[in-house]
Every structure is written in structure tokens, then in C-alpha cells.
């Protein structure tokens, strides 16, 4: 669910000793850095009071795709949440987040930007998907995820856009 909430620009509302604040969902989870014991940006004593979604601009063109090694209850090797606003076959707005590729949901901002104003054809999708994995830090056991993530993005966006 975290990947979909990141793609849909959800906002986490929290209350704590210093009052109320909002956290964009894409900033709620954090990378380990020098504090691998902290998974979120919650401060001590804060409690989540709600998770708010923006108006449903993407309801007609959305897709969640989970790629896994087996069919039941397996963690995703890669997942993609995508939501599009379309003008015919042209992308008016795009939101794409990946799961299984980082310690937190990974927003594919460069991919989203590359799709704007473009038709959903294979060439455009493959070029845009490649941007999502630029700079990926590969390890011996996860290098396969680069190609897998790109293929999953193409498939999820095609399905969301109704061109699969």
C-alpha cells in the first residue's frame, strides 16, 4: 500500500509534543543512511492521525503491478503503482512509484516527466522507464531488478493507459 500512497501523493498527518504537522508520503519513509534504526521521519512522541489522499484525478487510469517469485503472499521483487491523467492517448499527468527497489517507496519523477505530453507507445515507455533506474546502486544479488523494474513500469503504464 505504501507504493500506491506514494504514487498518489498522499499526505500523512501527525500529532505530537510540538503540535500537528503534515508529511508528504514520499518523504514519510527514509533511507537508512547513518540511522538504519529509523524507518520513518516520525519524531519521538508523534502519532499518525490520518492519511489523506488528494481528489481522485487518476481513478480511471491507475494500476498496481506486483512482480513476485511465487503466487501467494510473497514479497514483491518489484512493484509499480502508476496513475495517469490522459488526453486521448497522450499523457497529461503521471505518477509512478516503485516498490522492492529501495528501502522505501521510490518515486520515479524523471519517468513521470518524460511521459508528459507524449503518446503511450513502446518507444516512449521504454525510454521513460530507463530513467527510473538511472544511478541505481547494483549489488551482486539485485542487479536483475534493473531490467525487471523497467519492464514492470512499461507494463503497468500500458495497462493504466489502456494500451496493453
N, C-alpha and C positions, 0 to 999 in steps of 0.2 A: 504494500500500500504506500510505502514511503516514496517509491519511484513515481507512482502516479500523482501523489500530492506535490512532489517537486515539479513535475511537468505542468501541473495545473496552476502553479503559482499560489499555492495555499499559504496561509499565514497562521502561525502558532501564537496564541495569546497566553501570556503567563502572568501570574501574580506572585509577588514575593515581598521580602522585607523592604525593598525600595519602591514598592508600588507595582503598577501594571506596565507591561511593555509587550510589543509585538515583535515576532521574529519571522522573516520570510522563510518558508520551509526549506528552500535551497540553502539557507545558512544555518538551519537548526542542527543538523549533524555536522560533525567536524572531522577533519583528517587527523590521524594520531599525532603527527609532529613530535614535539618534545613532551607531550602529555597523553600517552596511549591509554591511560586510565579514564580519560574523559571522552565520551561518545557524542555528547551534545553541547550546545552553547548555553544550556541552563546554568544559572548561578545558584550557589548554595541557598536552600530555602525556597526556591521558586517552584511553583506548581502550575502545570498546564491547565488552563480553564476552558479553552476551546481551540478548535482548528477550523479556520474559516476558509471557505472556497469563494473565489470570485464568481460573478454571474456566469451561467453556463453558455459561454460563447462557442464552445467546442463540442457540444453534445453530439452533433450529427457526424462529426469526423474525428473519432477518437479510437484508440486501440491500445491494449496492453498485451504484449507478447512475451512469454516466458520460455526460454530455451533451457532445457534441463537434460540430465543424463538418463533419467527414468521417469515414468509417468506419474507416480503418486508421491506427493508430499516431499519432493526433492527440492533442494535449494536451486535457485536459478544459476546456471553457468553465466548467462547474460539475460537481462530482461530489458525491454524497451517500452516506455509509456510515451505515446505520442498523441497530440491533439492539434488539429488543423482547423483553420478557417479558410474556406475555399471560395474562389470566384470562378465558377466553372471548373476547369482543370488546372487553374492557376492558384498557387498558394498565396493567400492574403496574410496569414499569420501562422506561426508554427511554434509548438512547444514540444521538446523532446528531452527525456531524461532516461538514463541508463542505470541498471542495477547489476550487481555481480562483477563490476569492473573496478570498483574503488571501495573504500571503507564507508562511503556514504553514497546516496543517490548522486549521480553525475549528470549535471545539466549540459546538454550538447548545444551551447549557444552559437558556436560557429556554424554548425549544421543548420540550425534554425534560420540564421541569417542568409545562408547560401540558398535556401529554398524560396525565400521571399520573391514574389513576382515571377516565379518560374513554373512551368508545367511539370506535372509529376511523370516525367519519362525516366527510363532506366539510366541514361547517361547523367542526368541532373542528380538523381538519387544516389548513384554510386560516388560521384564527386563530392556531394554534400556529406555522405556517410563517412568518407575518408577523413574529413575534417574533425570528426568526433574523436578519433583515436590518435590524432597528431600529438606527438610528445608523450605518448603512453610509455610508462616505465615497465619494460618487459622483464619478467623473471623466467627462470627455466620452465616452471610448471604452468605459466599462464599466457605464454606467447600466442597460443592458439586463439585466445579471446579477441585479438585484434581483428582477424578476418571474421570471426563469429559475430562480433558486435556490429561490424559493417553490414553483413548480410541481414542481421536481425533488424537493423534500422531501416534498410531498404524495404524489407517485407512489411514491417509494422506501418511505415508511412504509406506504402501502396495500399494496404488494407484500410487504413484510416481514410485515405483519399478516395477509396472506391475504385482503384485501378488495378487491383490484384487479380 
